[in-house]
Amino acid sequence: MTEPNRQSGENEERIIEIEIERLRPFKEHPFQVKDRMSLSIKNQWFDDKNRAYIYFSIEDIMELLNCGRNKAIKSMRELDDETGIGLIEKRRQGFGKVNVIYAT
C-alpha cells in the first residue's frame, strides 16, 4: 500500500493506492446486486423480453445498506429510470409482493 506524497490540509481528500490482491469482498458491499444478477442469470431468471432480473425487497436494501426504510426507498428512487439516474428499472408485481428489478 502506497500513499502519494502530497500536503494535506484538514478538509482535503486523501488518496491511498491499494494493491488489487488486498481487496476482498465484505458483507455490506454495494456490488452484491451484481452478484444477485449473476445468480439470476445462472438460474435462468429471464422475462418475456429475455432480460435477467432480480428480486430485491426494501427489507433487503435496508439490511444491505444498514439503514432505515425511508433511506432504502430514497436510495431506490435515486437509481430508478423514472425518478432517478436510470441505473435500474423496477416493475411492480402487486400489493405485498417484491418488485422485479432490472439493471439498465
Buried (B, 14 or more C-beta within 10 A) or exposed (E): EEEEEEEEEEEEEEEEEEEEEEEEEEEEEEEBBEEBBEEBEEEEBEEEEEEBBBBBEBEBBBEBEEBEEEEBBEBBEEBBEEEBEEEBBBEEEEEEEBBBBBBE
